Structures are given as structure tokens and as C-alpha cells.
Amino acid sequence: MLGDPSGLTDTMWDLIVDATGALVISVMGWRYLKNADRKSFLERWIDSFIERNPRFFRK
């Protein structure tokens, strides 16, 4: 930011973005552990991608 030689504003935004990312990942991890018997969103998405694109995954 202009006029902020100390970089405090930039540092604060970095901390806010980092904390938000950590919160999102923590919630996703909690949901994964809570529903360990079910496939996660990412596993379901990967499985459906492979199913729709078998040409990329030939043996």
C-alpha cells in the first residue's frame, strides 16, 4: 500500500488470509474425520473425473 513504509497493512492482510485459509482447511479436516466411513468431496470428484476420462488413465 502506498504511504505505509512499515508494511503493517500488508502484514495484517497476510495474517487475515492465512487465518481464513487455516479455518477452511480445519473445517474440511474435521468433516473428513467425522465422516471417515464416507468418501470425501475430493475423492468423489477424482473418481468421477477418472470415470469420465478413461483415455487419460489407460494401463
C-alpha positions, 0 to 999 in steps of 0.5 A: 500500500502506498504511504505505509513504509512499515508494511503493517497493512500488508502484514495484517492482510497476510495474517487475515488470509492465512487465518481464513485459509487455516479455518477452511482447511480445519473445517474440511479436516474435521468433516473428513474425520467425522465422516471417515466411513464416507468418501470425501468431496475430493475423492468423489470428484477424482473418481468421477473425473477418472470415470469420465476420462478413461483415455487419460488413465489407460494401463 
